Amino acid sequence: MHTRVTILTALLAMALITAGCSEKSGPAPLEPVYSDIAQAQEAARTHKLPLLMDFYTDECKWCKKLDTTVLNTAKAEEYFTTKMVLAKVNAHEQEALADKYSVSAFPTLVLLDTAGGEIDRIVGYREEGPFFSTLDDYLQGKGTLAFLVERYEAAPNRILAKKIADKYKYRSQIEQAYKWYREVIATGEPTDSMSAEAKMEMADMERRAGNYDEAILQFEALMNEFAGKQTAEDAELWRAFVLMKKADTTAALTAFKQFLNHYPNSDEVNYARTQIRNLSGQGVQE
């Protein structure tokens, strides 16, 4: 009898050990956010889930707001431990990765499928509701670049063309973006609001690509073409900003002063004055 009890006890112990080993051999639970991209990629592979890479910079105020109001919530914790893996990527520390995905604005969140291909991306800040509904749409194949192109081919219209152009812009696919922005302009009036938006986007695209001289030329053309309209005001301020980015301090200082002279009641007066003070502090003779 004693021998039988001993054998049963041993078998039970072995069963418990086997069960414990079986549990330990399964995939580790997902973390709500990963700061190590390699660990995030491994977690996505192991759990067979899409990977969302959040490209940010330390000085980006909208990145910080996204963290606070969207990514550090109960909704986010549930979402990123069940539907996809979230990885935070500092674009300054991971320049090669940011360049690989042509990230030119922050925050940019790139969603990859389980094979590593891009599904789509979110550029800029969005409130919690629209943010997660966009991700849900992407997971269902809605609102993506491929989806929009398919819809356009079935029923062409300017709004879809603009959305497609914007998708290409933030992928830094300049030629494709130009093609679709020109479609927006060609299918409307050259100075209507959508044409103005398309032309501003083209100039901004050159700015983001570091083609400062071309960007300046385009902003100057907008200043003339849309004189007396909000587009001209915006273009003049952007022209001054690009001159500053180009490190042409004297020209930038002059441009910001001209902006204040032309638009003394602009909402951007304080910004322009701040830049004038900063530029003057570099030893420039006024």
Secondary structure, DSSP 8 states (H G I E B T S, - for coil): -HHHHHHHHHHHHHHHHHHHHHHHTS-----S-BS-HHHHHHHHHHHT--EEEEEE-TT-HHHHHHIIIIITSHHHHHHTTTT-EEEEEETTT-HHHHHHTT--SSSEEEEE-TTS-EEEEEES---HHHHHHHHHHHHTT-SSHHHHHHHHHHS--HHHHHHHHHHHHTTT-HHHHHHHHHHHHHTS-TTSHHHHHHHHHHHHHHHHTT-HHHHHHHHHHHHHHTTTSHHHHHHHHHHHHHHHHTT-HHHHHHHHHHHHHH-TT-TTHHHHHHHHHHHHTTT---
